[in-house]
Amino acid sequence: MKLRLQLFEFEDLPWFPAVVRAGMMDYLRFMISALGTYQPIVPLLREALLKTGRATHLLELCAGAGGGTEGVLRSLRENGLPDAQVTLTDLYPQPVAWQLLSARTPGLSFEPASVDALAVPPELGGFRTVFSAFHHFAPPHAEALLADAVRQQAGIGVFEGAGKSWLEILLAWTVLPVAQLLITPFIRPFRLSRLLFTYVVPLIPLFTIWDGTVSILRMYPPEQLLALARRADPEGRFEWQAGKVRHTWGPQVTYLIGVPASN
């Protein structure tokens, strides 16, 4: 599917209730972690880290509740980068969820202050990553996010846990809502509000269906990712690659990776 629609997601709206947004982010983190969604990109990320010479530090932008971060960090540490570290950041920080991840995951920390992915403070160094969030940015802002990485000579990897297909939209309307109802009691940290807004007033499942569908429709396919990268880097200071990799059991991950050409 090459169609891209710039629709809105509720979680992007400033007035959207934080308690519902947190419930949606917790569900996304749980599913991505449980399914190992981003494991196929670990070799690509490891190679990029080695190329940049910053093989120990990832700066995760737009981290949400930190979905997939634990598994990726663990795999990097087990595959030749034993000192790898991750710092989670977001425009809307999730310190409760992040504290849980940090306490049980060696090498994982977080920045409690709000961080704008379009203008990352220079003191927050490291190879930048964006998991499951790049589609939130309209083309001018997506280009600005990449341009900020180029300007600060920070390597960057953009990863979306889908291949952008109609089948994935069908799953978002059928299988995934049922899974959400089944797994919600097992999501940690425990929140009474999550149970309330899942089963009594089902705002979390309903908004998850909408935002999940829109996420796929807003995703940039590889050719559009490369076009954004070239506009963000008109002088060719970075080396860019984009494509899709498939998980062993079916799902795809769409990616864009850029590293300084001088390396």
SULUR-V427689 format. One record per pair of residues at least 12 apart in sequence whose C-alpha atoms are under 8 Angstrom apart, sorted by the first residue. I is the first residue (numbers start at 1). GAP is how many residues later the second one is. D is the distance in whole Angstrom. If there is no record, write none. Layout:
BEGIN
[[I,GAP,D] [I,GAP,D]]
END
This chain:
BEGIN
[[1,163,6] [1,164,5] [1,165,7] [2,162,8] [2,219,6] [3,214,7] [4,213,5] [4,214,5] [4,215,7] [4,216,7] [5,212,6] [5,213,5] [6,132,7] [6,211,8] [6,212,6] [7,207,6] [7,210,8] [7,211,7] [8,203,8] [8,206,7] [9,127,8] [9,201,7] [9,202,5] [9,205,7] [9,206,8] [10,197,7] [10,201,7] [11,200,8] [12,124,8] [19,174,7] [19,175,8] [20,174,8] [20,177,7] [20,183,7] [20,184,6] [21,183,8] [22,43,8] [22,72,8] [23,171,6] [23,181,6] [24,180,6] [24,181,8] [24,183,8] [24,184,6] [25,39,6] [25,40,5] [25,42,8] [26,39,6] [26,41,8] [26,71,8] [26,161,7] [26,162,8] [27,153,7] [27,157,7] [27,160,7] [28,37,8] [28,39,6] [29,36,6] [29,37,6] [29,38,3] [29,39,6] [30,37,7] [30,157,7] [31,36,8] [32,35,6] [32,36,5] [33,34,6] [33,35,5] [33,36,8] [33,37,7] [33,38,7] [36,32,7] [36,35,7] [37,31,7] [37,124,6] [37,210,7] [37,214,8] [37,216,8] [38,30,6] [38,33,8] [38,34,7] [38,123,7] [38,215,7] [39,32,7] [39,33,6] [39,36,8] [39,208,7] [40,205,6] [40,206,7] [40,207,6] [40,213,7] [41,204,7] [41,212,8] [42,30,6] [42,33,7] [42,34,7] [45,112,7] [46,30,7] [46,35,8] [48,107,8] [48,209,8] [48,210,8] [48,211,7] [49,78,7] [49,106,8] [51,208,7] [51,212,6] [52,75,8] [52,103,7] [52,207,6] [52,208,7] [52,211,6] [53,210,8] [54,72,7] [54,73,7] [55,26,7] [55,29,7] [56,25,7] [56,27,5] [56,28,4] [56,29,6] [57,27,6] [57,28,5] [57,29,6] [57,30,8] [57,68,8] [57,69,5] [57,70,6] [58,26,8] [58,27,6] [58,28,5] [58,29,6] [58,68,5] [58,69,5] [58,70,6] [58,71,7] [59,27,6] [59,28,5] [59,29,6] [59,30,7] [59,65,7] [59,66,7] [59,67,5] [59,68,6] [59,69,5] [59,70,6] [60,26,7] [60,27,6] [60,28,5] [60,29,6] [60,68,6] [60,69,5] [60,70,6] [60,71,8] [61,27,7] [61,28,5] [61,29,6] [61,54,8] [61,56,6] [61,67,7] [61,68,6] [61,69,5] [61,70,8] [62,27,6] [62,28,4] [62,29,7] [62,55,7] [62,68,6] [62,69,8] [62,71,6] [63,25,6] [63,26,6] [63,27,5] [63,67,7] [63,68,7] [63,70,8] [64,26,6] [64,28,8] [64,29,7] [64,30,7] [65,29,6] [65,32,6] [65,33,7] [66,22,7] [66,31,8] [66,32,7] [66,35,8] [67,64,8] [69,17,8] [70,31,7] [70,35,7] [70,38,8] [73,12,7] [73,13,7] [73,34,8] [83,24,8] [84,23,7] [85,22,4] [85,23,6] [85,24,8] [86,21,6] [86,22,5] [86,23,6] [86,24,8] [87,21,6] [87,22,5] [87,23,5] [87,24,7] [88,20,8] [88,21,6] [88,22,4] [88,23,6] [89,21,6] [89,22,5] [89,23,7] [89,24,8] [89,25,7] [89,26,6] [90,24,6] [90,25,5] [90,26,7] [90,27,8] [91,23,5] [91,24,5] [91,25,5] [91,26,7] [92,22,6] [92,23,8] [93,18,8] [93,19,6] [93,20,7] [93,21,6] [94,18,8] [95,15,8] [95,17,6] [96,93,8] [97,92,7] [98,12,7] [100,89,7] [117,28,6] [118,23,7] [118,26,6] [118,27,4] [118,28,8] [118,30,6] [119,26,7] [119,29,6] [120,28,7] [122,30,7] [125,29,8] [126,28,7] [126,29,8] [127,27,6] [127,28,5] [127,29,6] [127,30,8] [128,21,8] [128,26,7] [128,27,6] [128,28,5] [128,29,6] [129,27,6] [129,28,5] [129,29,6] [129,30,8] [130,27,6] [130,28,5] [130,29,6] [131,27,6] [131,28,5] [131,29,6] [131,30,8] [132,27,6] [132,28,5] [132,29,6] [133,27,7] [134,24,7] [134,25,8] [134,26,7] [134,85,8] [135,80,6] [135,83,5] [135,84,5] [135,85,7] [136,79,7] [136,82,7] [139,89,7] [142,86,7] [143,85,6] [143,86,7] [143,88,7] [143,89,5] [144,88,7] [146,82,8] [146,83,7] [146,86,6] [146,87,8] [147,82,8] [147,85,5] [147,86,6] [150,82,8] [150,83,7] [150,87,7] [150,88,7] [150,110,8] [153,107,6] [154,105,7] [154,106,7] [155,102,8] [155,103,6] [155,104,4] [155,105,6] [156,101,6] [156,102,5] [156,103,7] [157,98,7] [157,99,6] [157,100,4] [157,101,6] [158,97,5] [158,98,5] [158,99,6] [159,94,7] [159,95,6] [159,96,5] [159,97,7] [160,59,8] [160,93,6] [160,94,5] [160,95,6] [161,90,8] [161,91,7] [161,92,5] [161,93,7] [162,54,7] [162,89,7] [162,90,5] [162,91,5] [162,92,6] [163,81,7] [163,88,7] [163,89,5] [163,90,6] [163,91,6] [164,52,6] [164,53,7] [164,55,7] [164,57,7] [165,51,8] [168,48,8] [169,43,8] [169,44,6] [169,47,7] [172,37,6] [172,40,6] [172,41,6] [173,36,6] [173,40,8] [177,28,6] [177,32,7] [180,25,7] [181,17,7] [181,18,8] [181,24,8] [184,14,8] [221,33,7] [222,20,5] [222,21,5] [222,22,7] [222,32,7] [222,33,7] [222,34,7] [223,19,7] [225,17,7] [225,31,6] [226,14,7] [226,15,7] [226,16,6] [226,30,7] [236,25,8] [237,23,6] [237,24,6] [237,25,8] [238,20,6] [238,21,5] [238,22,4] [238,23,5] [238,24,8] [239,19,5] [239,20,5] [239,21,6] [239,22,5] [240,16,7] [240,17,6] [240,18,4] [240,19,7] [241,15,6] [241,16,5] [241,17,7] [242,12,8] [242,13,5] [242,14,4] [242,15,6] [243,12,6] [243,13,7]]
END
